[in-house]
């Protein structure tokens, strides 16, 4: 299997497992990731952690099967899919995240990386061009200056140069899993509402009415009552997502 899945209560860990290809993704891998996204939602995941089997997070696309059409369409569907998931998505990067690897990392809500990790989009070295969604996403997530460097010079940037921007924390997979478990206790309806608002600002086809509906649903939820009660009782809230 090119993609491995392991559950830790409400945390779903997804591993791109093609170490002989430095976890470069082909069409089959992308289809597997698409299926995992749906399974994570139906399985009640609160946090999805995506990582790669060492020595890379994802070194890009498997050039043996990269063509306009089904591959690029499926890649874009997977990238957009991370944003449309109600749960949090966290990329845990250790090693190169190049091309499709940087795209997958950018598509996630949050990113944690080891200092040796590096990000880049070397499409100009291959005579290819990424889609406008990727350009806009990397521009917003990494900042336009870093995006210009990656896209126009085709050079990579190390994770420690992107802390506070594209990289939210430095750390290993164990740190990512600890963070994921911590975030899994947050209120799911709040996460959903905030993600929808953020994705809308990022250009997703989400109406302002839908964002407002999600916000009001969070305020009217049992979880909102639980949060207030837990605050008054000085205890940790137990959010159920209702």
Buried (B, 14 or more C-beta within 10 A) or exposed (E): EBBBBEEEEBBBBBBBBBEEBBBBBBBBBBBBBBEBBEBBBEBBBBBBBBBBBEEBBBBBBBEEBBEEEEBBEBBBBBBBBBBBBBBBBBBBBBBBBBBBBBBBBBBBBBBBBBBEBBBBBBBBEEEBEBBEBBBBBBBBBBBEEBBBBBBEEBBBBBBBBBBEEBBBBBBBBEBBBEBBBEBBEBBBBBBBBBBBBBBBEBEBEBEEEBBEEBBEBBEEBEBBEBBEEBEEEEEEBEBEBE
